[in-house]
Amino acid sequence: MASVGTIFAKLGLKGVDANLLTAIRGIVMALIVSLAALSFGKLTVTALSSLSSKQWLFVVLSGLGGALSWIF
């Protein structure tokens, strides 16, 4: 499925700034994944508060690394 997104981007978005597209794509993906997690009952206050500080740190670092890999 990831390749489908790349094909759509190349076909219909020529000449649009890649960083802008990456930001919009990230927002869309975050919304869809969040809605899926909510619908499966996985994204709850209890689940979020059960993460330790160390786990939060590594989730944030993982997200940062992923974002930087998209940009650079």
Buried (B, 14 or more C-beta within 10 A) or exposed (E): EEEEEEEEBEEEBEEEEEEEEBBEBBEEEEEEEEEEEEEEEEBEEEEEEEEEEEEEEEEEEEEEEEEEEBEE
